């Protein structure tokens, strides 16, 4: 399953890259093309797609590192391989949420304005 998910996330990264390029092209072309693209990306569906893109990159990276370790000859024990496959999924989700959180993309959170600490 992790091998299939690795391939699926690789394809998702290609699709996401095309969407990012389309957004950049729209930004460079002027407000007539940029406004519809910005409203699409700013919608809940656009945000879900971008989060999925971030999650795909994180999983593909972590599972790629896992495969590098396996290519070196380690981690072939079925129990350990299953553990690292699950760990890659969990860490990818944590990493994607952390990226969005620290980038200020989570609604209601501004990482540059960390007020609320005791004065």
Helices and strands as residue ranges (DSSP letters): H 2-29, H 31-42, H 44-71, H 78-102
